[in-house]
Amino acid sequence: MNQTIATDNPFRVEEQDIMRELAGLIVPDSPDYAVPGADDELIFADILHSALANEHEIKSGIEYAIGLDCPLSEAITELEGRPEVAAFVSLVMQCYYRDDRVMESLGMEPRPPFPEGFEVEEGDWSMLEPVQRRGKIWRDA
């Protein structure tokens, strides 16, 4: 449960509205897969709470988005790949894939990865051979 009370929230109402709209543009809902968008009430509450840990970077990205002179739906391509909003995009993705409904839609059990862990299929290790042949590319400190 979110332990943040309204007066603890450092984001103004305008910033929260932009954050919600932007989150919904980053990950829209999908009726085909029966999953909500990132602007869903529960997911957005997680985003808002988690944003407190990285408040400064998130605020600067949101301020950048507010400063654009057009609706976010039109500016989304301009925001794509911008370092100003990278922290917010990362946060949205983390919170989105923590949601139980999203995990279930991916066929995963909605639980933390530890202590049980998840089984990972053995991959093709030969793909790493060019990297191993390249040798050391760093300098010793």
PyMOL commands that set and color helices and strands:
alter all, ss='L'
color gray80, all
select helices_A, chain A and resi 6-8+13-26+41-67+72-79+83-96+100-105+125-134
alter helices_A, ss='H'
color red, helices_A
deselect
rebuild
show_as cartoon
